[in-house]
Amino acid sequence: MANNGNVLADLVDEGEEIDALVAELSDAEWDTPTPAEGWTIAHQIAHLAMVFELAEKAAADAPAFEAKVAGLGPSFDAAVQQGLRPYLAEGPARLLARWRAQRAATEQALFAVGPQQIVPWLVRPIPAAVLTAAGMMETFAHGQDVADALGVRRTYTDRVLHIAQFAIATWDFGYQSRELTAPPTGFRFRLTAPSGAVREMGPEGARELIEGPAVDLCLLTTRRRHRADLALTAGGPESDRWLDIAQAYRGPAGPGRRPGQFTEVPG
């Protein structure tokens, strides 16, 4: 996984990009529906604030993290809705201020720990650098929903490589969420970054290769674009199956996005 200092700097930049999208919105615009059914822009920012609060506690106060998670309950969907309520109740101005303060506190907590220090997380303890990359994935995904709601075409940078690397490290999540048997090993990836640089990732001995833009892999595995609208190619039957079920997060896959839902193919 990436060096914690580099991914943390990119996490800061990713957060600032999304902040710029919402900073000047009117109260009414915060209620704009996003492609996630039932979620407005306010829901997306509230979710990021909630996740960052958990990440701060994981990095800085493990007992507080465990207590917070224990209080969310066993149902994934119910836990998410419960976590959103205190943020949504305060109105757009206060929500924006809380999200900004939470981002700063989380970034400081992650900066204070070494990249390989093990911290608690939702399923199992992970290195701090991996938690930071998970924060990148969350910010990218929910920020994409905000951009899509506002009709903004994002300009992607090579920081998406952190998200791609995280998605490759969590390649089996799509199988797990559907209670499918995963193959014994993952896949090899040859990805083109927004700068044009080509990166190879994944186990060198993998029998199947997936190729395409790194941005497209990020959009696919966060389920913000349908596979049909992306330029990813599979090198075998199992990798072809994986492109249909890939996701970089735990929990239910959700409906994802429809083919052709967005007129432009990013990347």
C-alpha positions as CSV (number, residue, x, y, z in Angstrom):
1,M,0.0,0.0,0.0
2,A,1.1,3.6,-0.6
3,N,3.3,5.6,1.7
4,N,1.2,7.3,4.3
5,G,2.7,10.7,3.8
6,N,2.0,10.8,0.1
7,V,-1.5,9.4,0.4
8,L,-2.3,11.7,3.2
9,A,-1.3,14.8,1.2
10,D,-3.5,13.5,-1.6
11,L,-6.4,12.9,0.8
12,V,-6.2,16.5,1.8
13,D,-6.3,17.6,-1.8
14,E,-9.2,15.3,-2.6
15,G,-11.1,16.8,0.3
16,E,-10.4,20.4,-0.8
17,E,-11.6,19.6,-4.3
18,I,-15.0,18.4,-3.0
19,D,-15.1,21.3,-0.6
20,A,-14.9,23.7,-3.5
21,L,-17.9,22.0,-5.1
22,V,-20.2,22.7,-2.1
23,A,-18.7,25.8,-0.5
24,E,-20.9,28.3,-2.3
25,L,-24.1,26.3,-2.5
26,S,-27.4,27.8,-1.3
27,D,-29.4,26.0,1.3
28,A,-31.8,24.8,-1.4
29,E,-28.9,23.4,-3.5
30,W,-27.8,21.2,-0.6
31,D,-31.1,19.4,-1.1
32,T,-30.2,18.5,-4.7
33,P,-30.7,14.8,-5.3
34,T,-27.6,12.8,-6.2
35,P,-27.4,9.6,-8.2
36,A,-27.6,7.6,-5.0
37,E,-31.3,7.0,-4.5
38,G,-32.7,9.0,-1.5
39,W,-29.4,10.9,-0.9
40,T,-29.0,14.6,-1.4
41,I,-25.8,16.5,-1.5
42,A,-26.2,17.0,2.3
43,H,-26.4,13.2,2.8
44,Q,-23.1,12.8,0.8
45,I,-21.2,15.3,2.9
46,A,-22.8,14.1,6.2
47,H,-21.6,10.5,5.3
48,L,-18.1,11.8,4.7
49,A,-18.1,13.6,8.0
50,M,-19.3,10.4,9.8
51,V,-16.7,8.2,8.2
52,F,-13.9,10.7,8.9
53,E,-15.0,10.9,12.5
54,L,-14.6,7.1,12.8
55,A,-11.2,7.3,11.1
56,E,-10.1,10.0,13.5
57,K,-11.1,7.8,16.5
58,A,-9.4,4.8,15.0
59,A,-6.1,6.6,14.6
60,A,-6.2,8.6,17.8
61,D,-8.4,6.8,20.4
62,A,-9.0,3.1,19.8
63,P,-11.4,2.7,22.8
64,A,-13.5,5.6,21.6
65,F,-13.6,4.0,18.2
66,E,-14.7,0.7,19.6
67,A,-17.4,2.3,21.6
68,K,-18.7,4.3,18.6
69,V,-18.9,1.3,16.4
70,A,-20.6,-0.8,19.1
71,G,-23.3,1.9,19.3
72,L,-24.2,1.7,15.6
73,G,-25.9,-1.6,15.8
74,P,-25.6,-4.8,13.6
75,S,-27.6,-3.6,10.5
76,F,-25.4,-1.9,7.9
77,D,-28.1,0.3,6.4
78,A,-29.5,1.2,9.8
79,A,-26.1,2.1,11.1
80,V,-25.4,4.4,8.2
81,Q,-28.8,6.2,8.7
82,Q,-28.2,6.5,12.4
83,G,-24.8,8.0,11.9
84,L,-26.1,10.6,9.4
85,R,-28.8,12.0,11.6
86,P,-26.8,14.3,13.9
87,Y,-25.1,15.8,10.9
88,L,-28.2,16.3,8.8
89,A,-30.1,17.9,11.7
90,E,-27.9,21.0,11.8
91,G,-28.5,22.5,8.4
92,P,-26.1,23.2,5.5
93,A,-23.9,25.9,7.1
94,R,-23.2,23.9,10.3
95,L,-22.8,20.7,8.3
96,L,-20.1,22.3,6.1
97,A,-18.3,23.7,9.1
98,R,-18.4,20.3,10.9
99,W,-17.2,18.5,7.8
100,R,-14.3,20.9,7.5
101,A,-13.4,20.6,11.2
102,Q,-13.6,16.8,11.0
103,R,-11.4,16.6,8.0
104,A,-8.7,18.6,9.7
105,A,-8.9,16.6,12.9
106,T,-8.8,13.3,11.0
107,E,-5.9,14.4,8.8
108,Q,-4.0,15.4,12.0
109,A,-4.7,12.1,13.7
110,L,-3.5,10.1,10.6
111,F,-0.4,12.3,10.3
112,A,0.5,11.5,13.9
113,V,0.7,7.8,13.4
114,G,3.3,5.8,11.4
115,P,2.1,4.4,8.1
116,Q,2.5,0.8,9.2
117,Q,1.0,1.3,12.7
118,I,-2.0,-1.0,13.1
119,V,-5.3,0.8,13.9
120,P,-8.8,-0.7,14.5
121,W,-11.3,-0.5,11.7
122,L,-14.7,-1.8,10.9
123,V,-13.9,-5.4,10.0
124,R,-10.4,-5.9,11.2
125,P,-7.3,-3.8,12.2
126,I,-5.4,-2.3,9.3
127,P,-2.3,-0.2,8.8
128,A,-2.8,3.5,9.1
129,A,-1.7,4.0,5.4
130,V,-4.5,1.6,4.3
131,L,-7.0,3.5,6.4
132,T,-5.9,6.7,4.7
133,A,-6.4,5.1,1.3
134,A,-9.8,4.0,2.4
135,G,-10.5,7.7,3.2
136,M,-9.4,8.6,-0.3
137,M,-11.8,6.0,-1.7
138,E,-14.7,7.3,0.3
139,T,-14.0,11.0,-0.6
140,F,-13.6,10.1,-4.3
141,A,-16.8,8.1,-4.4
142,H,-19.1,10.5,-2.5
143,G,-17.4,13.5,-4.2
144,Q,-18.3,12.0,-7.5
145,D,-21.9,11.8,-6.5
146,V,-21.8,15.5,-5.6
147,A,-20.2,16.4,-8.9
148,D,-22.7,14.4,-10.8
149,A,-25.6,16.0,-9.0
150,L,-24.2,19.4,-9.9
151,G,-23.4,18.5,-13.5
152,V,-19.7,19.1,-13.0
153,R,-17.2,17.1,-15.0
154,R,-14.2,16.5,-12.7
155,T,-10.6,16.9,-13.7
156,Y,-8.9,13.8,-12.4
157,T,-5.3,13.6,-11.3
158,D,-2.8,10.8,-10.6
159,R,-3.9,10.7,-6.9
160,V,-6.6,8.2,-8.2
161,L,-3.7,5.7,-8.2
162,H,-4.1,5.4,-4.4
163,I,-7.7,4.5,-4.9
164,A,-6.9,2.0,-7.7
165,Q,-4.3,0.4,-5.4
166,F,-6.9,0.2,-2.6
167,A,-9.4,-1.3,-5.0
168,I,-6.9,-4.0,-6.1
169,A,-6.0,-4.8,-2.5
170,T,-9.7,-5.3,-1.7
171,W,-10.5,-7.2,-5.0
172,D,-12.4,-9.9,-3.2
173,F,-15.0,-7.6,-1.5
174,G,-17.4,-8.0,-4.5
175,Y,-17.4,-11.8,-4.0
176,Q,-17.9,-11.5,-0.3
177,S,-20.8,-9.0,-0.5
178,R,-22.6,-11.5,-2.8
179,E,-21.6,-14.6,-0.8
180,L,-19.7,-15.9,-3.9
181,T,-16.5,-18.0,-3.8
182,A,-13.6,-15.9,-4.9
183,P,-10.7,-17.4,-6.9
184,P,-7.5,-18.2,-4.9
185,T,-5.7,-15.2,-6.3
186,G,-6.6,-11.8,-7.7
187,F,-5.8,-10.3,-11.1
188,R,-3.0,-8.3,-12.7
189,F,-3.8,-4.8,-13.7
190,R,-2.2,-2.5,-16.3
191,L,-3.6,1.0,-15.7
192,T,-3.1,4.3,-17.4
193,A,-3.0,7.2,-15.0
194,P,-4.5,10.6,-16.0
195,S,-1.0,11.9,-16.6
196,G,-0.5,9.1,-19.2
197,A,1.8,7.0,-16.9
198,V,1.2,3.3,-17.1
199,R,1.3,1.3,-13.8
200,E,1.2,-2.4,-13.3
201,M,-0.4,-3.6,-10.0
202,G,-1.6,-6.8,-8.5
203,P,0.1,-10.2,-8.1
204,E,2.8,-10.8,-10.8
205,G,1.8,-14.4,-11.2
206,A,-1.9,-13.7,-11.8
207,R,-3.2,-15.5,-14.9
208,E,-5.6,-12.8,-16.0
209,L,-5.0,-9.2,-16.8
210,I,-7.3,-6.2,-16.6
211,E,-6.4,-3.1,-18.6
212,G,-7.7,0.4,-18.9
213,P,-7.7,3.9,-17.4
214,A,-7.0,4.0,-13.6
215,V,-10.0,6.5,-13.3
216,D,-12.3,3.9,-14.8
217,L,-11.2,1.3,-12.3
218,C,-11.9,3.7,-9.5
219,L,-15.4,4.6,-10.9
220,L,-16.2,0.9,-11.4
221,T,-15.1,-0.3,-7.9
222,T,-16.9,2.5,-6.1
223,R,-19.9,1.7,-8.3
224,R,-20.2,5.2,-9.6
225,R,-20.3,4.1,-13.3
226,H,-21.6,1.0,-15.0
227,R,-19.0,-1.2,-16.6
228,A,-20.6,-0.7,-20.0
229,D,-19.6,3.0,-19.9
230,L,-16.0,2.4,-19.0
231,A,-12.9,1.4,-21.1
232,L,-11.8,-1.6,-19.0
233,T,-11.0,-4.9,-20.7
234,A,-10.7,-8.3,-19.1
235,G,-8.1,-10.9,-20.1
236,G,-10.1,-14.0,-19.1
237,P,-13.4,-15.4,-17.9
238,E,-12.9,-14.8,-14.2
239,S,-11.7,-11.2,-14.6
240,D,-14.6,-10.6,-16.9
241,R,-16.9,-11.8,-14.2
242,W,-15.1,-9.6,-11.7
243,L,-15.8,-6.5,-13.7
244,D,-19.5,-7.1,-13.2
245,I,-19.3,-7.4,-9.4
246,A,-16.2,-5.4,-8.4
247,Q,-16.5,-3.1,-5.3
248,A,-13.9,-1.5,-3.1
249,Y,-16.0,-1.3,0.1
250,R,-17.7,-3.7,2.5
251,G,-21.4,-4.1,2.9
252,P,-24.2,-4.4,0.3
253,A,-23.3,-3.5,-3.3
254,G,-26.4,-1.4,-3.8
255,P,-27.9,-0.9,-7.3
256,G,-24.9,1.0,-8.7
257,R,-25.4,3.0,-11.9
258,R,-27.3,2.2,-15.0
259,P,-25.6,1.8,-18.5
260,G,-25.7,5.1,-20.3
261,Q,-26.8,7.0,-17.2
262,F,-24.1,9.5,-17.8
263,T,-23.5,10.9,-21.3
264,E,-19.8,11.4,-21.0
265,V,-17.3,8.6,-20.1
266,P,-14.7,10.1,-17.7
267,G,-11.0,9.3,-17.8
